[in-house]
Amino acid sequence: MLKRKEVLKLNHELLKKALEGDELSISKIFTNIEYSTKDGMEYLKELSLRAGNAYTIGITGSPGAGKSTLISDLIEEYAKNDLKIGVIMIDPSSPFSKGSFMGNRIRMQDKTMLKNVFIRSIASRGFLGGVSAEAIMLMEAMDGLGFDKIIVETVGSGQTDTDIVSAVHSILVLVIPGSGDEIQALKAGIMEIGDFYVINKSDKIEAESLYNSIKFAIESGETNWRDGWKPSIIKISALKKYGISELIQGITQHEKFVKEHDLFIKRIYQRRHKIIELYLKKKIDEVLLNTIRENEDIISEYEKKGTGLTETIEEIYENFKKKI
């Protein structure tokens, strides 16, 4: 594991309270980090110096698969062992305001009352990989604040939820029977990243067929084995709390595998690389949008006079490059 380092500016009262577990202080720091304020980036810098100890779990799957209910079950199980649990739940953004509808926050209210549990629900902000730069930055911050387990739920957009593979130690892909052509679903991007394929609502009669389809895909090599770990298939009923203990045991075994194969630190470094990548993409998108707005006259000229489209694109592109 990475050696925990001392924070450089413990005299900062808000940071000091957050490190002591004060939830209001944690919330204020997370808000600053989420909106990339100057203070927020300083908090992230300080907390990153302490990060490198938390075990991270990503949960992805299509909408309606039961991700929030499963996370609720995992929280209850981990809380029994006096572990400090951080949860980041990513809600779909409005395509106009980029704000979140925060449905997950409403569903998880009862779990916020548990000791040593902190839940943060944030917007996806239009990121297509199911997880945003802000979400991974908050993971890094939670790690630095001393959380033992960090669970991240992707937005649940389906095949595109693949960025999570670069941000967590264990990936749970949640699937449900009777949702369509199982064989075709196995070929989608989301079915190529899992350490665990978790069949929810496994009391349905179609569950056995789905289990066999996933098992065939794993045994025949149609799905990837991340770093040599053979993906596990586990049947559960999140609503009825069936199979949760078995899933916890599986995650524990995978954590042991990750640590024994020197993958623990590797994935922390991958997480940090993903923060840099997604953060820079966000900044570039902002510059691009501003460039388009500032060059409306060039675009209008093209629309009115029918000037060359490629020349218009090249001119705006050159203006864009000057701003980067």
Solvent accessible surface area in square Angstrom, and as a share of the most:
residue,aa,sasa,rsa
1,M,133,0.60
2,L,38,0.19
3,K,175,0.74
4,R,97,0.35
5,K,119,0.50
6,E,131,0.59
7,V,9,0.05
8,L,124,0.62
9,K,98,0.42
10,L,77,0.38
11,N,138,0.71
12,H,75,0.33
13,E,101,0.45
14,L,39,0.20
15,L,2,0.01
16,K,91,0.39
17,K,88,0.37
18,A,0,0.00
19,L,37,0.19
20,E,126,0.56
21,G,32,0.31
22,D,62,0.32
23,E,85,0.38
24,L,118,0.59
25,S,4,0.03
26,I,3,0.01
27,S,34,0.22
28,K,99,0.42
29,I,0,0.00
30,F,0,0.00
31,T,57,0.33
32,N,37,0.19
33,I,0,0.00
34,E,10,0.05
35,Y,134,0.51
36,S,24,0.16
37,T,53,0.31
38,K,185,0.79
39,D,79,0.41
40,G,0,0.00
41,M,65,0.29
42,E,60,0.27
43,Y,11,0.04
44,L,18,0.09
45,K,115,0.49
46,E,2,0.01
47,L,0,0.00
48,S,34,0.22
49,L,57,0.28
50,R,43,0.16
51,A,3,0.03
52,G,0,0.00
53,N,39,0.20
54,A,0,0.00
55,Y,4,0.02
56,T,0,0.00
57,I,0,0.00
58,G,0,0.00
59,I,0,0.00
60,T,0,0.00
61,G,1,0.01
62,S,57,0.37
63,P,100,0.63
64,G,59,0.57
65,A,2,0.01
66,G,19,0.18
67,K,12,0.05
68,S,12,0.08
69,T,50,0.29
70,L,0,0.00
71,I,0,0.00
72,S,17,0.11
73,D,5,0.02
74,L,0,0.00
75,I,0,0.00
76,E,54,0.24
77,E,48,0.22
78,Y,9,0.03
79,A,25,0.19
80,K,146,0.62
81,N,99,0.51
82,D,114,0.59
83,L,45,0.23
84,K,42,0.18
85,I,0,0.00
86,G,0,0.00
87,V,0,0.00
88,I,0,0.00
89,M,0,0.00
90,I,2,0.01
91,D,5,0.02
92,P,70,0.44
93,S,21,0.13
94,S,17,0.11
95,P,100,0.63
96,F,189,0.79
97,S,85,0.55
98,K,90,0.38
99,G,32,0.31
100,S,25,0.16
101,F,144,0.60
102,M,48,0.22
103,G,23,0.22
104,N,5,0.02
105,R,115,0.42
106,I,120,0.61
107,R,144,0.52
108,M,4,0.02
109,Q,112,0.50
110,D,90,0.47
111,K,15,0.06
112,T,57,0.33
113,M,163,0.73
114,L,64,0.32
115,K,160,0.68
116,N,61,0.31
117,V,2,0.01
118,F,17,0.07
119,I,25,0.12
120,R,27,0.10
121,S,2,0.01
122,I,0,0.00
123,A,4,0.03
124,S,7,0.05
125,R,54,0.20
126,G,40,0.38
127,F,34,0.14
128,L,147,0.73
129,G,9,0.08
130,G,0,0.00
131,V,0,0.00
132,S,0,0.00
133,A,0,0.00
134,E,2,0.01
135,A,0,0.00
136,I,0,0.00
137,M,1,0.00
138,L,0,0.00
139,M,0,0.00
140,E,3,0.01
141,A,0,0.00
142,M,0,0.00
143,D,0,0.00
144,G,0,0.00
145,L,7,0.04
146,G,27,0.26
147,F,6,0.02
148,D,60,0.31
149,K,23,0.10
150,I,0,0.00
151,I,0,0.00
152,V,0,0.00
153,E,9,0.04
154,T,0,0.00
155,V,26,0.15
156,G,1,0.01
157,S,66,0.43
158,G,11,0.10
159,Q,116,0.51
160,T,68,0.40
161,D,0,0.00
162,T,46,0.27
163,D,30,0.16
164,I,0,0.00
165,V,43,0.25
166,S,27,0.18
167,A,1,0.01
168,V,1,0.01
169,H,1,0.01
170,S,0,0.00
171,I,0,0.00
172,L,0,0.00
173,V,1,0.00
174,L,2,0.01
175,V,25,0.14
176,I,36,0.18
177,P,1,0.01
178,G,50,0.48
179,S,84,0.54
180,G,50,0.48
181,D,93,0.48
182,E,31,0.14
183,I,88,0.45
184,Q,109,0.49
185,A,50,0.39
186,L,7,0.04
187,K,125,0.53
188,A,10,0.08
189,G,25,0.24
190,I,14,0.07
191,M,6,0.03
192,E,64,0.29
193,I,18,0.09
194,G,1,0.01
195,D,0,0.00
196,F,1,0.00
197,Y,0,0.00
198,V,0,0.00
199,I,0,0.00
200,N,5,0.02
201,K,76,0.32
202,S,17,0.11
203,D,92,0.48
204,K,93,0.39
205,I,163,0.83
206,E,71,0.32
207,A,3,0.02
208,E,91,0.41
209,S,63,0.40
210,L,8,0.04
211,Y,58,0.22
212,N,78,0.40
213,S,14,0.09
214,I,0,0.00
215,K,94,0.40
216,F,122,0.51
217,A,1,0.00
218,I,3,0.02
219,E,100,0.45
220,S,60,0.39
221,G,54,0.52
222,E,95,0.43
223,T,4,0.02
224,N,95,0.49
225,W,108,0.38
226,R,35,0.13
227,D,62,0.32
228,G,54,0.52
229,W,31,0.11
230,K,92,0.39
231,P,6,0.04
232,S,36,0.23
233,I,32,0.16
234,I,9,0.05
235,K,58,0.25
236,I,0,0.00
237,S,8,0.05
238,A,1,0.01
239,L,152,0.76
240,K,138,0.58
241,K,111,0.47
242,Y,130,0.49
243,G,15,0.15
244,I,6,0.03
245,S,68,0.44
246,E,96,0.43
247,L,0,0.00
248,I,26,0.13
249,Q,112,0.50
250,G,9,0.09
251,I,1,0.01
252,T,78,0.46
253,Q,115,0.51
254,H,0,0.00
255,E,25,0.11
256,K,128,0.54
257,F,34,0.14
258,V,0,0.00
259,K,76,0.32
260,E,109,0.49
261,H,96,0.43
262,D,122,0.63
263,L,13,0.07
264,F,8,0.03
265,I,55,0.28
266,K,87,0.37
267,R,4,0.01
268,I,1,0.00
269,Y,104,0.39
270,Q,60,0.27
271,R,1,0.00
272,R,56,0.21
273,H,123,0.55
274,K,20,0.09
275,I,21,0.11
276,I,102,0.52
277,E,69,0.31
278,L,4,0.02
279,Y,42,0.16
280,L,95,0.47
281,K,102,0.43
282,K,35,0.15
283,K,76,0.32
284,I,76,0.38
285,D,78,0.41
286,E,75,0.34
287,V,38,0.22
288,L,73,0.36
289,L,97,0.48
290,N,68,0.35
291,T,0,0.00
292,I,62,0.31
293,R,149,0.54
294,E,106,0.48
295,N,11,0.05
296,E,89,0.40
297,D,101,0.52
298,I,32,0.16
299,I,39,0.20
300,S,38,0.24
301,E,71,0.32
302,Y,64,0.24
303,E,125,0.56
304,K,167,0.71
305,K,147,0.62
306,G,58,0.56
307,T,60,0.35
308,G,34,0.33
309,L,94,0.47
310,T,93,0.54
311,E,112,0.50
312,T,12,0.07
313,I,96,0.49
314,E,97,0.43
315,E,87,0.39
316,I,17,0.09
317,Y,103,0.39
318,E,75,0.34
319,N,39,0.20
320,F,23,0.10
321,K,90,0.38
322,K,160,0.68
323,K,95,0.40
324,I,121,0.61
